Amino acid sequence: MIEIRHLRKVFDDDTIPLKDIDITINDGDVIAVIGPSGTGKSTLLRCINMLTEPTSGSIIVDGQDITARGCNLNEIRKKMGMVFQSFNLFGHLTIIENIMNPQITLLGRSRQEAYDKAMYLLKQVGLASKVFAYPEELSGGQQQRIAIARTLAMDPDIILFDEPTSALDPSMIGEVQSVIKMLAKSGRTMMIVTHEMDFARKISNRVLFMYDGYILEEGTPKEIFEHPKNEITKRFIQRLSSLTYRIKSADFDMEAMNDELSAYGEKLLIEAVRLTKLSLAFEEIVMNNIVPNTEGEPDVLVKVEYSEKMDILTMMVYYKGEVFDVHSSDSTLFLDLLAEPTTECKAEELEGDALGYEHMIAIKFKWAEEA
């Protein structure tokens, strides 16, 4: 068990990433740490294993305060493994050597013991065939799985993951998440800093929401993602699950919007095909019809929302002026999209709507395999 009490960190430039942190990590906990960038999440992990020295406060590991003078940090660090964003593999060593050498140097294992342990773990992460390869010969996802295997080889009591998928291409994220999910099921104690909200929700039994150097709220994934109590937490969760666009001219930057949609999809694990359909619908409804047919300057509000529970991606278009009948479109591609059984479209007038708009078009995109 780890107890963190009144932990504070002030850097030399007077930035304060951690202001007052209190948390208990129980044996077997899988804790996801979420929150905006720059709120101290990674600094918290680095303080827990003393890679970054706290300014004040205490970190008590199995009854021993590791911030106290005279504490044997090397022995404490043997109990903690850390997986970084950037893999940190030795490029001049083969994969098997990357996993064997720390065991031999730090744990005093024989070469045969270290080799047997390394091979067992390489099989666990699905990379036994890469035993004599060098890191540069592997993809980013494979290198991260090797980094996890190297950490496991040290038999740590707790594993700290600092955004383990943030440096990976979207196609590689799933393979690393699968390995971490396997570890979570094994009963290991883990703390994971992540921006992947769907992953955080599915893998953890506790979620910490950090903001401005504090743990602003903690609870189960259901409590944090579905019933957050703090208003800042609510806004953060809502911002992650929705996007809003205001179109006030025909020069709206669709390319930038598509880039944001792509990043949004990566965070929430939404299939690219659904995002492509949404972009097509946006272009046809808003840019090809509503905007050109508006007298004067257009004013269109577009909201994109994703319901993880229902697995439905929705686009709502609010606008004024002439009604656009989506079925009158000249685009065969768009009409074919509307005809798909995984697409639902609804249009209605909004008399006296609080948003100040007159009409609304809502399109829901389901995933074909779930329909």
KERO-471438 format. One line per 4 residues: number of its first residue (from 0); their letters; for each residue x, y, z of N, C-alpha, C. Coordinates in steps of 0.02 Angstrom, whole numbers, plus 50000, padded with zeros to 5 digits. Layout:
<recs>
NUM> A> X Y Z X Y Z X Y Z; ...
</recs>
This chain:
<recs>
0> MIEI> 50042 49940 50000 50000 50000 50000 50044 50063 50000; 50021 50113 49963 50057 50177 49961 50012 50232 49986; 50037 50270 50034 49999 50328 50060 50037 50392 50042; 50002 50437 50009 50032 50501 49990 49996 50556 50029
4> RHLR> 50035 50595 50067 50005 50644 50111 50036 50714 50099; 49992 50761 50081 50011 50832 50073 50072 50840 50028; 50072 50803 49973 50129 50806 49927 50127 50872 49888; 50186 50904 49885 50192 50968 49850 50258 50969 49812
8> KVFD> 50255 50997 49751 50316 51004 49711 50318 51074 49681; 50374 51108 49694 50386 51174 49665 50452 51170 49627; 50450 51187 49563 50511 51186 49522 50548 51252 49530; 50610 51252 49504 50653 51311 49511 50625 51374 49479
12> DDTI> 50583 51364 49427 50553 51422 49394 50489 51444 49427; 50476 51417 49487 50418 51435 49529 50352 51406 49504; 50353 51363 49453 50292 51328 49435 50278 51275 49488; 50213 51265 49502 50193 51219 49555 50146 51167 49526
16> PLKD> 50173 51112 49498 50129 51061 49468 50088 51022 49519; 50116 51015 49580 50080 50980 49634 50075 51027 49694; 50013 51041 49715 50003 51089 49770 49986 51056 49836; 49944 51005 49834 49926 50969 49896 49890 50905 49876
20> IDIT> 49929 50851 49872 49902 50787 49848 49896 50739 49907; 49836 50712 49916 49823 50659 49966 49788 50601 49931; 49819 50543 49934 49788 50485 49901 49817 50421 49932; 49777 50369 49937 49799 50303 49958 49791 50255 49901
24> INDG> 49845 50220 49884 49843 50169 49831 49844 50101 49865; 49789 50065 49858 49783 49999 49890 49811 49945 49845; 49831 49889 49875 49855 49832 49836 49800 49809 49788; 49818 49801 49725 49771 49778 49675 49732 49833 49640
28> DVIA> 49741 49895 49662 49707 49952 49629 49733 49961 49558; 49688 49977 49512 49707 50000 49446 49678 50070 49440; 49722 50120 49446 49700 50190 49451 49717 50227 49387; 49667 50256 49356 49677 50299 49298 49680 50371 49321
32> VIGP> 49730 50407 49299 49738 50478 49317 49724 50519 49254; 49673 50561 49257 49652 50600 49200 49652 50674 49219; 49645 50716 49169 49642 50788 49180 49675 50826 49124; 49666 50891 49120 49697 50931 49067 49773 50927 49070
36> SGTG> 49806 50944 49014 49879 50945 49013 49904 50998 49061; 49962 50983 49092 49994 51032 49137 49965 51035 49206; 49928 50983 49226 49898 50984 49293 49934 50939 49343; 49994 50915 49326 50035 50879 49375 50030 50804 49372
40> KSTL> 49997 50776 49322 49986 50703 49320 50053 50665 49315; 50094 50684 49267 50159 50649 49258 50205 50664 49316; 50204 50725 49342 50246 50742 49400 50228 50699 49460; 50164 50685 49469 50142 50642 49524 50174 50573 49518
44> LRCI> 50173 50544 49458 50204 50478 49449 50279 50480 49464; 50312 50531 49439 50384 50536 49448 50403 50547 49521; 50359 50579 49558 50371 50588 49630 50361 50522 49667; 50313 50482 49646 50298 50419 49681 50359 50373 49681
48> NMLT> 50397 50372 49625 50457 50330 49627 50520 50371 49634; 50512 50435 49654 50567 50480 49672 50614 50495 49614; 50590 50489 49552 50628 50515 49496 50628 50591 49499; 50575 50619 49527 50571 50690 49543 50563 50696 49618
52> EPTS> 50605 50736 49650 50603 50742 49723 50549 50792 49744; 50501 50771 49785 50450 50818 49808 50480 50875 49849; 50446 50932 49849 50467 50988 49890 50448 50977 49963; 50389 50949 49974 50367 50933 50042 50313 50879 50038
56> GSII> 50295 50854 50097 50246 50800 50100 50280 50733 50109; 50240 50681 50111 50267 50614 50122 50237 50563 50074; 50278 50513 50058 50256 50456 50018 50276 50394 50057; 50227 50359 50083 50239 50303 50127 50224 50238 50090
60> VDGQ> 50276 50198 50078 50270 50135 50042 50280 50078 50091; 50227 50040 50101 50229 49983 50148 50257 50005 50216; 50233 50063 50239 50252 50087 50305 50315 50128 50308; 50352 50134 50252 50415 50171 50252 50407 50236 50212
64> DITA> 50427 50292 50243 50423 50357 50209 50484 50363 50164; 50473 50359 50099 50529 50360 50052 50556 50430 50040; 50523 50481 50067 50549 50549 50061 50596 50566 50120; 50600 50521 50168 50640 50534 50228 50715 50527 50212
68> RGCN> 50755 50566 50246 50827 50562 50238 50852 50493 50258; 50897 50464 50218 50925 50399 50234 50888 50340 50205; 50832 50354 50172 50794 50299 50142 50833 50269 50083; 50834 50203 50079 50868 50168 50024 50822 50167 49963
72> LNEI> 50831 50217 49920 50786 50224 49862 50794 50168 49812; 50853 50141 49805 50863 50086 49758 50820 50026 49776; 50815 50012 49841 50774 49956 49862 50700 49971 49851; 50680 50033 49864 50611 50052 49853 50593 50049 49780
76> RKKM> 50637 50072 49736 50623 50073 49665 50617 50003 49635; 50646 49954 49669 50637 49885 49646 50565 49863 49651; 50527 49897 49696 50457 49880 49704 50412 49914 49653; 50441 49963 49616 50402 50003 49569 50432 50001 49500
80> GMVF> 50391 49986 49451 50413 49990 49382 50379 50049 49349; 50413 50080 49301 50384 50137 49267 50391 50128 49192; 50336 50139 49157 50336 50136 49084 50324 50206 49058; 50372 50231 49018 50370 50300 48995 50337 50306 48926
84> QSFN> 50327 50368 48905 50299 50381 48838 50347 50358 48784; 50412 50368 48796 50462 50362 48743 50502 50296 48744; 50476 50245 48776 50502 50176 48775 50567 50169 48815; 50618 50213 48801 50682 50212 48837 50718 50145 48831
88> LFGH> 50714 50114 48773 50753 50053 48761 50824 50072 48739; 50872 50028 48752 50941 50039 48731 50948 50017 48658; 50962 50064 48614 50964 50049 48542 51020 50002 48522; 51075 50000 48560 51132 49957 48542 51124 49886 48568
92> LTII> 51071 49873 48605 51059 49806 48632 51001 49772 48596; 51004 49706 48590 50948 49669 48562 50889 49671 48612; 50832 49649 48589 50773 49649 48632 50784 49605 48693; 50811 49546 48684 50822 49501 48741 50872 49532 48790
96> ENIM> 50923 49567 48764 50972 49599 48808 50941 49657 48847; 50896 49694 48815 50862 49749 48849 50823 49724 48910; 50797 49663 48905 50757 49636 48960 50800 49598 49011; 50854 49567 48987 50896 49528 49032 50941 49571 49076
100> NPQI> 50972 49621 49046 51025 49658 49081 51003 49690 49147; 50944 49722 49151 50924 49750 49216 50914 49696 49269; 50891 49638 49249 50882 49584 49297 50949 49561 49327; 50999 49556 49283 51065 49534 49304 51098 49587 49348
104> TLLG> 51094 49650 49326 51129 49704 49360 51096 49722 49427; 51030 49728 49427 50995 49754 49486 50968 49700 49532; 50949 49643 49504 50920 49590 49545 50968 49533 49559; 51026 49533 49524 51076 49481 49537 51057 49413 49509
108> RSRQ> 51013 49410 49460 50995 49346 49430 51050 49321 49384; 51053 49255 49377 51100 49225 49329 51075 49239 49259; 51119 49232 49210 51100 49244 49140 51044 49196 49119; 51046 49134 49143 50995 49086 49124 50927 49106 49155
112> EAYD> 50928 49127 49218 50866 49148 49250 50837 49209 49215; 50882 49256 49198 50859 49317 49164 50832 49301 49094; 50865 49255 49061 50842 49235 48993 50774 49201 48996; 50766 49156 49043 50702 49120 49049 50645 49168 49065
116> KAMY> 50659 49215 49110 50608 49265 49128 50591 49309 49067; 50642 49330 49031 50631 49372 48973 50591 49337 48919; 50607 49274 48906 50570 49237 48854 50498 49226 48874; 50486 49212 48937 50418 49203 48961 50377 49267 48949
120> LLKQ> 50407 49324 48965 50371 49388 48958 50363 49408 48886; 50412 49393 48844 50405 49407 48773 50348 49368 48742; 50338 49307 48766 50281 49268 48743 50216 49300 48767; 50217 49326 48829 50157 49357 48858 50135 49418 48817
124> VGLA> 50183 49456 48792 50166 49517 48754 50166 49504 48679; 50172 49441 48659 50165 49423 48589 50224 49441 48545; 50285 49443 48573 50342 49464 48534 50402 49417 48541; 50389 49354 48553 50444 49306 48560 50485 49300 48497
128> SKVF> 50456 49314 48440 50492 49309 48376 50542 49366 48366; 50539 49417 48408 50583 49475 48400 50642 49474 48448; 50656 49416 48475 50704 49410 48530 50773 49438 48512; 50796 49430 48450 50863 49452 48430 50861 49515 48386
132> AYPE> 50803 49546 48381 50797 49608 48344 50823 49666 48386; 50835 49722 48352 50854 49784 48387 50794 49831 48388; 50790 49876 48438 50731 49920 48444 50712 49956 48380; 50762 49980 48342 50747 50018 48281 50712 49976 48228
136> ELSG> 50714 49911 48235 50682 49866 48187 50608 49854 48204; 50586 49880 48260 50518 49868 48284 50475 49931 48275; 50410 49921 48271 50364 49977 48269 50359 50008 48339; 50329 50068 48343 50321 50100 48407 50281 50058 48456
140> GQQQ> 50228 50028 48431 50187 49985 48474 50225 49926 48501; 50267 49896 48458 50307 49839 48480 50360 49861 48531; 50391 49919 48520 50440 49943 48568 50408 49956 48637; 50348 49982 48636 50315 49995 48701 50298 49930 48736
144> RIAI> 50278 49879 48698 50265 49813 48729 50329 49783 48757; 50386 49794 48724 50450 49772 48751 50466 49809 48815; 50452 49875 48816 50465 49914 48876 50423 49889 48935; 50362 49868 48921 50319 49840 48973 50348 49774 48998
148> ARTL> 50370 49732 48951 50400 49667 48969 50462 49678 49012; 50503 49728 48995 50564 49742 49034 50545 49763 49105; 50492 49803 49111 50470 49824 49178 50444 49764 49218; 50406 49721 49186 50379 49662 49221 50434 49614 49243
152> AMDP> 50489 49613 49206 50544 49567 49222 50574 49582 49291; 50563 49643 49315 50591 49662 49380 50544 49645 49437; 50487 49613 49422 50438 49591 49473 50417 49648 49519; 50395 49705 49492 50376 49761 49535 50309 49748 49570
156> DIIL> 50300 49779 49627 50236 49775 49663 50185 49822 49632; 50210 49878 49604 50165 49926 49572 50198 49949 49506; 50156 49959 49455 50181 49983 49391 50149 50051 49377; 50191 50099 49360 50169 50167 49344 50175 50177 49269
160> FDEP> 50120 50195 49236 50120 50207 49164 50110 50282 49151; 50159 50313 49119 50153 50384 49103 50134 50393 49030; 50069 50398 49017 50041 50406 48950 50074 50356 48902; 50065 50292 48913 50102 50241 48875 50085 50237 48801
164> TSAL> 50030 50269 48779 50011 50265 48708 50015 50332 48673; 50036 50385 48708 50033 50452 48678 50083 50461 48621; 50138 50423 48619 50188 50431 48566 50175 50384 48508; 50120 50347 48509 50107 50296 48459 50060 50320 48404
168> DPSM> 50067 50292 48345 50018 50302 48293 49952 50270 48314; 49895 50296 48292 49830 50269 48312 49824 50193 48301; 49855 50168 48247 49849 50097 48231 49885 50053 48282; 49930 50083 48321 49970 50043 48368 49944 50046 48440
172> IGEV> 49898 50092 48453 49874 50103 48521 49841 50040 48550; 49800 50008 48509 49761 49950 48533 49805 49894 48558; 49862 49881 48524 49903 49824 48544 49935 49835 48612; 49953 49897 48627 49982 49913 48693 49928 49911 48746
176> QSVI> 49869 49938 48731 49814 49937 48779 49795 49865 48796; 49798 49821 48748 49780 49750 48761 49827 49719 48813; 49891 49735 48808 49940 49709 48856 49925 49736 48926; 49910 49801 48930 49896 49832 48995 49832 49803 49025
180> KMLA> 49782 49791 48983 49720 49761 49007 49733 49691 49035; 49778 49654 49001 49797 49587 49026 49828 49592 49095; 49870 49642 49105 49902 49652 49170 49851 49670 49223; 49803 49712 49205 49751 49733 49253 49712 49673 49278
184> KSGR> 49699 49626 49234 49660 49566 49253 49701 49520 49298; 49767 49528 49298 49810 49484 49338 49813 49505 49411; 49782 49562 49428 49781 49585 49497 49838 49629 49516; 49878 49651 49468 49934 49696 49482 49910 49765 49502
188> TMMI> 49947 49798 49544 49932 49867 49563 49961 49913 49509; 49920 49957 49481 49943 49999 49427 49914 50069 49434; 49952 50118 49410 49930 50187 49407 49946 50212 49337; 49896 50236 49301 49904 50251 49231 49882 50322 49216
192> VTHE> 49929 50363 49194 49912 50430 49169 49894 50422 49095; 49835 50445 49076 49813 50434 49007 49765 50488 48985; 49767 50502 48919 49717 50546 48888 49664 50505 48851; 49671 50439 48853 49624 50395 48819 49567 50379 48867
196> MDFA> 49512 50416 48862 49459 50412 48912 49422 50345 48910; 49412 50318 48851 49378 50254 48846 49420 50200 48879; 49485 50203 48867 49532 50156 48898 49531 50163 48974; 49534 50225 48998 49534 50238 49070 49471 50209 49103
200> RKIS> 49416 50218 49069 49352 50196 49096 49348 50120 49101; 49374 50086 49050 49366 50014 49046 49416 49976 49089; 49475 50006 49100 49528 49967 49133 49531 49977 49208; 49507 50034 49233 49521 50053 49303 49464 50035 49351
204> NRVL> 49481 50030 49415 49429 50025 49466 49422 50091 49503; 49472 50137 49493 49469 50204 49522 49495 50254 49470; 49465 50313 49471 49487 50367 49426 49501 50429 49468; 49559 50460 49456 49576 50523 49487 49573 50578 49434
208> FMYD> 49537 50631 49449 49536 50689 49404 49579 50743 49435; 49634 50761 49401 49679 50811 49427 49669 50878 49392; 49674 50931 49431 49665 50998 49403 49703 51048 49446; 49747 51087 49414 49782 51141 49447 49821 51118 49509
212> GYIL> 49852 51058 49503 49895 51035 49557 49860 50998 49614; 49795 50986 49606 49757 50950 49657 49721 50890 49626; 49704 50842 49668 49656 50791 49648 49587 50820 49663; 49555 50843 49610 49492 50879 49619 49434 50833 49634
216> EEGT> 49438 50771 49607 49384 50724 49617 49410 50653 49605; 49385 50606 49642 49402 50536 49630 49340 50493 49642; 49340 50435 49609 49284 50390 49616 49290 50332 49568; 49238 50294 49562 49237 50239 49513 49231 50269 49443
220> PKEI> 49248 50230 49391 49238 50256 49323 49167 50279 49310; 49118 50243 49336 49048 50262 49326 49034 50330 49359; 49060 50339 49419 49048 50401 49455 49080 50461 49420; 49142 50452 49397 49177 50508 49366 49151 50524 49296
224> FEHP> 49140 50472 49256 49121 50485 49186 49046 50495 49176; 49005 50469 49221 48933 50476 49212 48901 50524 49263; 48930 50528 49323 48900 50570 49375 48952 50612 49412; 48993 50650 49376 49043 50691 49411 49009 50744 49455
228> KNEI> 49038 50758 49512 49008 50804 49560 49035 50875 49551; 49099 50881 49538 49130 50946 49532 49115 50977 49464; 49102 51041 49462 49083 51074 49400 49141 51074 49349; 49202 51079 49373 49260 51078 49327 49267 51009 49297
232> TKRF> 49256 50957 49337 49258 50889 49311 49204 50879 49258; 49145 50904 49272 49090 50899 49224 49109 50930 49157; 49138 50990 49160 49156 51025 49098 49210 50987 49060; 49258 50958 49097 49312 50921 49065 49284 50859 49030
236> IQRL> 49242 50821 49065 49213 50761 49035 49169 50779 48975; 49130 50831 48981 49086 50852 48927 49127 50874 48866; 49182 50910 48880 49223 50933 48824 49255 50875 48787; 49270 50823 48823 49299 50764 48791 49250 50727 48747
240> SSLT> 49186 50731 48765 49136 50692 48729 49096 50733 48679; 49113 50797 48671 49076 50838 48623 49121 50891 48592; 49104 50912 48532 49138 50965 48497 49086 51015 48473; 49103 51079 48472 49056 51130 48450 49090 51175 48398
244> YRIK> 49053 51190 48345 49078 51234 48292 49027 51288 48277; 49051 51349 48269 49008 51406 48250 49029 51429 48180; 48985 51423 48132 49001 51441 48063 48969 51508 48047; 49011 51559 48036 48986 51626 48024 49008 51654 47957
248> SADF> 49039 51612 47915 49058 51634 47848 49068 51572 47804; 49071 51584 47738 49082 51529 47691 49155 51507 47692; 49198 51542 47729 49269 51525 47731 49287 51479 47790; 49237 51447 47818 49250 51402 47875 49303 51351 47857
252> DMEA> 49351 51339 47902 49408 51295 47890 49389 51222 47903; 49366 51188 47850 49346 51118 47858 49405 51072 47870; 49463 51091 47843 49522 51049 47853 49541 51046 47927; 49539 51104 47960 49554 51106 48031 49502 51067 48071
256> MNDE> 49439 51072 48050 49386 51035 48084 49398 50960 48077; 49417 50937 48018 49428 50866 48007 49487 50841 48048; 49538 50883 48056 49596 50864 48098 49573 50856 48171; 49530 50901 48193 49505 50897 48262 49461 50836 48271
260> LSAY> 49420 50822 48220 49377 50762 48223 49419 50698 48227; 49474 50698 48190 49518 50639 48190 49548 50628 48260; 49572 50683 48291 49600 50677 48359 49547 50657 48409; 49487 50684 48400 49429 50667 48442 49414 50592 48437
264> GEKL> 49415 50567 48376 49401 50496 48365 49454 50451 48396; 49517 50473 48393 49571 50433 48423 49563 50429 48499; 49543 50485 48530 49535 50485 48603 49478 50440 48625; 49423 50441 48587 49364 50404 48608 49356 50337 48572
268> LIEA> 49407 50319 48532 49407 50255 48495 49346 50249 48449; 49331 50303 48414 49277 50303 48364 49307 50284 48297; 49274 50238 48262 49300 50215 48199 49304 50271 48148; 49358 50272 48108 49369 50325 48059 49313 50329 48008
272> VRLT> 49282 50272 47992 49229 50273 47941 49170 50315 47964; 49154 50314 48028 49098 50354 48053 49115 50428 48051; 49177 50444 48067 49198 50515 48065 49197 50541 47993; 49215 50498 47947 49213 50518 47876 49142 50531 47854
276> KLSL> 49096 50490 47876 49025 50500 47859 49000 50566 47889; 49019 50579 47951 48997 50641 47983 49024 50702 47945; 49088 50698 47924 49117 50753 47886 49082 50764 47820; 49064 50710 47786 49026 50715 47724 48959 50748 47735
280> AFEE> 48924 50727 47788 48859 50756 47803 48865 50830 47820; 48916 50848 47859 48927 50919 47876 48938 50960 47813; 48981 50937 47768 48996 50975 47708 48934 50985 47665; 48895 50932 47657 48836 50937 47613 48781 50980 47645
284> IVMN> 48767 50968 47708 48712 51005 47741 48730 51078 47752; 48788 51089 47783 48805 51157 47805 48838 51198 47749; 48893 51172 47722 48933 51213 47677 48904 51216 47606; 48870 51163 47584 48843 51163 47516 48772 51188 47511
288> NIVP> 48736 51191 47567 48666 51210 47564 48646 51266 47611; 48654 51256 47677 48630 51306 47724 48668 51372 47717; 48734 51370 47716 48774 51431 47712 48762 51470 47648; 48763 51438 47588 48752 51475 47526 48682 51505 47521
292> NTEG> 48633 51475 47554 48564 51498 47547 48542 51544 47604; 48590 51567 47644 48574 51613 47699 48581 51685 47675; 48531 51725 47689 48535 51797 47672 48582 51831 47722; 48629 51869 47696 48677 51901 47741 48727 51851 47767
296> EPDV> 48757 51866 47825 48807 51823 47855 48774 51762 47887; 48800 51701 47874 48770 51641 47904 48785 51638 47979; 48744 51602 48015 48755 51589 48086 48730 51519 48099; 48775 51472 48098 48758 51401 48106 48797 51372 48165
300> LVKV> 48762 51337 48208 48795 51304 48265 48792 51228 48254; 48851 51197 48257 48855 51124 48247 48884 51093 48310; 48850 51043 48336 48875 51005 48394 48886 50932 48374; 48943 50907 48393 48960 50837 48381 48966 50803 48449
304> EYSE> 48928 50750 48460 48929 50715 48524 48935 50640 48514; 48969 50608 48560 48976 50536 48558 48952 50505 48623; 48906 50458 48618 48882 50422 48676 48916 50354 48678; 48962 50346 48727 48997 50282 48733 48948 50226 48752
308> KMDI> 48901 50243 48796 48853 50193 48819 48812 50165 48762; 48788 50210 48717 48746 50188 48661 48788 50174 48598; 48851 50194 48600 48896 50189 48542 48866 50223 48481; 48845 50286 48490 48815 50325 48436 48851 50392 48430
312> LTMM> 48871 50409 48370 48900 50474 48354 48846 50518 48324; 48835 50578 48352 48780 50621 48331 48806 50689 48310; 48779 50715 48256 48792 50785 48236 48727 50822 48235; 48724 50879 48271 48664 50922 48272 48681 50989 48241
316> VYYK> 48640 51009 48193 48651 51072 48157 48593 51119 48174; 48609 51176 48205 48559 51227 48221 48569 51286 48174; 48514 51311 48144 48522 51366 48096 48457 51406 48091; 48463 51464 48057 48406 51508 48045 48393 51511 47969
320> GEVF> 48336 51542 47952 48323 51555 47882 48284 51499 47848; 48298 51490 47784 48261 51442 47742 48274 51370 47765; 48221 51331 47767 48227 51261 47788 48262 51221 47733; 48309 51179 47753 48342 51135 47705 48316 51064 47716
324> DVHS> 48285 51036 47663 48262 50967 47664 48320 50922 47642; 48346 50883 47688 48405 50843 47672 48393 50796 47614; 48331 50775 47604 48317 50728 47550 48313 50761 47482; 48319 50828 47481 48320 50864 47417 48391 50875 47393
328> SDST> 48439 50848 47427 48509 50857 47408 48523 50831 47338; 48570 50863 47304 48591 50841 47237 48648 50790 47241; 48672 50777 47302 48728 50731 47309 48704 50659 47317; 48720 50618 47268 48702 50547 47272 48738 50513 47330
332> LFLD> 48800 50533 47341 48840 50503 47395 48807 50517 47463; 48783 50579 47472 48751 50598 47534 48684 50562 47543; 48645 50557 47489 48580 50523 47493 48590 50449 47508; 48642 50419 47479 48657 50349 47494 48674 50341 47568
336> LLAE> 48709 50391 47596 48726 50390 47667 48663 50392 47710; 48616 50435 47691 48554 50440 47729 48514 50375 47726; 48522 50339 47672 48483 50278 47663 48512 50218 47701; 48572 50226 47727 48603 50170 47763 48564 50155 47827
340> PTTE> 48557 50092 47845 48520 50074 47906 48555 50097 47970; 48619 50114 47966 48656 50137 48025 48653 50213 48033; 48616 50247 47989 48610 50320 47993 48538 50340 48006; 48528 50383 48055 48461 50409 48069 48463 50485 48063
344> CKAE> 48412 50514 48031 48410 50586 48022 48343 50614 48045; 48346 50669 48081 48285 50702 48105 48292 50777 48095; 48239 50808 48069 48238 50881 48061 48176 50909 48095; 48183 50967 48127 48126 50997 48160 48135 51072 48167
348> ELEG> 48078 51107 48174 48080 51179 48186 48088 51192 48261; 48123 51244 48278 48137 51260 48348 48106 51327 48365; 48043 51329 48377 48009 51391 48393 48029 51415 48463; 48056 51475 48465 48075 51503 48530 48130 51464 48565
352> DALG> 48172 51429 48525 48226 51390 48555 48275 51434 48592; 48301 51410 48648 48345 51450 48690 48409 51470 48654; 48429 51430 48606 48490 51446 48569 48480 51504 48520; 48417 51521 48507 48403 51575 48461 48401 51553 48388
356> YEHM> 48399 51488 48376 48396 51463 48307 48325 51440 48292; 48311 51432 48227 48243 51414 48206 48235 51341 48187; 48289 51310 48164 48284 51242 48138 48341 51199 48164; 48330 51134 48164 48382 51088 48186 48380 51024 48143
360> IAIK> 48438 51001 48123 48445 50937 48089 48492 50894 48132; 48471 50836 48151 48513 50790 48191 48523 50726 48152; 48585 50706 48147 48602 50643 48113 48642 50599 48162; 48620 50537 48169 48654 50489 48212 48688 50436 48169
364> FKWA> 48750 50422 48186 48789 50372 48149 48805 50314 48197; 48775 50257 48184 48790 50197 48223 48846 50160 48189; 48876 50114 48227 48929 50072 48198 48895 50012 48164; 48915 49999 48103 48881 49948 48062 48879 49880 48096
368> EEA> 48933 49860 48129 48936 49794 48160 48892 49789 48221; 48872 49847 48247 48828 49847 48307 48756 49855 48289; 48742 49874 48228 48673 49889 48208 48631 49827 48200
</recs>
